[in-house]
Amino acid sequence: MAEIKRVGVIGSGQMGAGIAQLAALSGLQVSIYDTNTEALSRAVQSISSRIQSLVSRGKLTETEGNEAVKNLASASSLEEFSSMDIVIEAIVESEDVKKKLFAQLDNIVKDTGILASNTSSISITRLASATSRRSQVIGMHFMNPPPVMPLVEIIKGADTSSDTFEATKSLAERLGKKIVCSEDFPGFIVNRILMPMINEAFHVLYTGVATKEDIDTGMKLGTNHPMGPLQLADHIGLDVCLSIMRVLHAGLGDSKYAPCPLLVQYVDAGRLGKKSGIGVYSYGKL
């Protein structure tokens, strides 16, 4: 499989914008698309500002910064992704929505193009089933935020080819990432371990064992975590945490993965974490 040079990114939230920024800084031609044109415009401006900030802080030369900005473009439709070597989706964590998108991309992207999902928990095999190119569908799970976190989880579906895997692995390495590889089971590696811990932290809060502050302080100082599980949940997004717990519960069939009622209640109330201004903690944006 040829070297990846042109990258398409779908979704202009923190994950999609971060992936696009990485690609642009790595000398790749990258186009980013979102159905929300205002969000897309804000993302492109934000990426450009972050690149200029790297120049101002001496992390990049002015020439490198200018080249990175030139590498970035916004797409007005999915049809503009027809010539991409790889398209990475970073949209809502919904299997049905992702499948619909992959079915569309399958009819647009060139025959040799790879379709990659940034899903943090959903089966790559099932996403691939929506396409006629199952050997070219793969999971490429970046950690949040992508420009900062050094890890990418790569997940092969049942039919993912070795060529697709090697090309994706090479791309991740070009983006400066360390790679871990997971089989295609619910939650993969990181979230199979992390999300039950976060869910248990909600149970500890829900049952009155300790305050949110003491739960987080206990885990930070007692286990050397950089932030506590409840603070981390707010950072990730409580809706995302809930979605992943539901995937784990449905996919593994064990009651220990049932989402904590308090987590469900917070999401139902629109308390999604930092992005909504309030989650477990308040962030003063309401």
N, C-alpha and C positions, 0 to 999 in steps of 0.2 A: 504494500500500500504506500502511495506517495506521501511525502512529508506534508504535514498540515501547515498551510500558509494563510488561509482565509477562514476566519472564525465568525460564526453568527451566534448571538446571544439573545434569548427571548426572555423578557422580564427585566424591568429597570429598577427593581427594588434594591435593597442593600446587597443581596447576593448577586443579582445579575449585573449591576453596575460595578461591583467589585471584580467580578470575573472579566468584564470588558476592560476595566482599567489594567488588570494584569496582562491581558493579551496585547493591548496597545503598547504597554511599556516593554513587552518582550519582542517588539518588532513585527508583530503579526497584524495583518489587515483585519479589523474587527468592525462588524456592524451590530448595533443593538436595536431591538424592536420591542415595543409595548403597545397594547391596544389603547392605553391611556396616553394620549399625545402630550398632555401637560406633564405627566410623571416622566415621560421619556425625555422631554426637553430639560427638565430639572436634573435628571440623571446625567445627561451629557455635560451640562454646565458644571455639575458637581465633580465629575471625573476630571474635566479640564482644570478646575480650580485645585483639585488635589495634586494633579501633576505639576501645576505651577508652584504649589507649596513645596513640593519636593525639590524643585529648582531653587526656590528662595532659601531653603535650608541646606543647600549644597549637596543634596543626595543625588541630583542629576545635573548635568551641564545644561545650559540653555538650548544647545543644539539637540540634545537627547530629549528634552522636554517638548520642544517644537515638533520633533519627529513623532513622538508618542501621540500628541494631539492630532497630528495629520493622519495617524493610523486609525483613528476613531471616527466612525460615521453612524448616523441614525438612519434606520430604515423606515419607510412609510408603509410597507406591507410585507407579508411573508414571502411574496413572490420574489423579492429582492435577494432572497437567500438561495436562489437556484444554483449558484456557482460555489457555494461554501464547501470547504473540505470537511468541516464539522459544524454542527449546530448544537449548542448547549442550552437546554431550557432550564429556567430558574423561576418558574411560575408557582402558583398556589399548589400546596401539597394535597392534591386531589387526584386519585387514580383516573377517574372518568375524564377530568379536564385534560390531564396529561395525555391520555390515550387519544382523545379527539385531536389534540395538537399534533401528536406524532403521525396520525393518519393523514392530516393535512400536509405535513412536511414530507411525508413519504411520496406524495404526488408532486412536490415542488423541487426538492433538493436533488442534485445530480445523483446518478446511480451509484457512484463511488463514495458519496458523502456519508459521514457517520452521524447518527443521531444520539446525543448524549443527554442524560437526565441528571440534574443536580438533586434529585430526590434524596431525602435523608432516611427513607424507610420503605418506600413502595417497591414491589417486585419489578425488577428489570425485565424478567421473562414475560410478565403480563403486559408491560408497556410495549415490548417488542411485538407482541401478538397483534397489535393494531396496525402493523406495517407489513410490507412484503420484503423487507430487508432485515430480517431478524438477526442475521450474523453481524450487522453493522449498528446494532443498538447496544449501548453500554451505560453503566452508571458512573458518573464522575461527580462525587459528592465533596464539594468544597466546604470548609469550615467557615464560620462567621466571626469577623469579616474576612473575606477572601484575600485582600491585600496584606493582611497582618498574620493570619493563622497559617502555619507552615505545612499543614497536612491536606492531602486529598485522598479520599477513599475511592478506590476503583472497584466496581462490581460487574462481573460478567454474568449475563443471563445464560439460560440453558443453551442458547444457540450462538452466543457471541463468539466470533472467530478470533484466532490468535493474532491475525493481522490487525483487527480492530483494537484489540487489547494493547498491542505493542505501540500502535500509532497514538492511542490515548495516553499511554504511559509516557511516551516521549514528549507529548504536548505538556503534560503536567510537570515533567522535569524541566522543560524549557521555561515554564512559568515560575520555576524556582521552588517547586513543592517536593516534599517527601511523600512517598507513596506507601499506602497499605492496601492490601487486596482482600476482598471479602467474597464469600460465596453469596448467592442470591437468596438470603433468608431474611425475614422481617427485622428491620432495624440495623442490619449489617453488623458492623463491629461497634462503632462509637455509640450510636443511639440505643443499641440493644443493652448496653451497660449504663449509659448516662441517664436515659429517660426514666427507667424504674427508680433510680436514685432520686431524681427530681420529684417523681410521683410520691415516693415515700416521704420526702420532705414536706409535701403538701399534707400527707396523712398526719405527720407529727404536729403540724400547725392546726389541722382540722380537729384533732382529738385533744388539743390543749396541752400537749406535752411540754411545749416551749413556745416562746414568742418567735416571730419571724427573725428578729435581730439575733436572738441567741442561737437559733438554728443555723443561720449563716455564719455567725462568729465561731460557733463550735466546729463547723466543717472547715472554715478557713484556717483556724489556728490548730485544730486537732488533726487535720489530714493534709495540711499544707496546700489546699486548693487556693487559687488566686482570687476566686469569689465564691460565695456561698451558693447552694443550689437554688434557692428562691430568687436571689438576685440574678443568677444565670438564666433562670426561666424567664424573668422579665426581659432580659437582654435578647434571648432567642425569640420570644413571643409566646404567650400562653396558649394561643390558638394553635401554633405549630406543635408545641409540646403535647397538647390534647390530641391533635391529629395523629401524631406518632404513637402515642399510647393506644389509641384505637386500632391502629394498624397492627401493633404488637399483640393486642388482646385478640383481635380477629384471626391473625395469622398463626399464632402459637397456641391459642385455645386454652390458656391457663389463667385462672382468676387473679393470679398475682399481678397481671398486667392491666387489670381493670382500672380506668382512670379514677383518681380520687374525686369524690363529689364536690369538694371545694374548688378544685381545678375546673371542673365542668361549670360550676356556678359562676366563677370569675369570667370565664369566656362568654357564657350566656349574658352576663351583665356588660359585656364590651370592655372588660378590664384585661387588655391584651398585653400589658407590659409597657416598656419604654415608648414603643411606637404610637400608643394611644394616650400616653400621659399618665396612665395608672395601671397597675397590675397588682402584684403583692405590695409593692411600694408605690408611692405617689411621686411623679416627676414634674409636677407643676405646669402641665401643658393644657389642663382642662379650663 
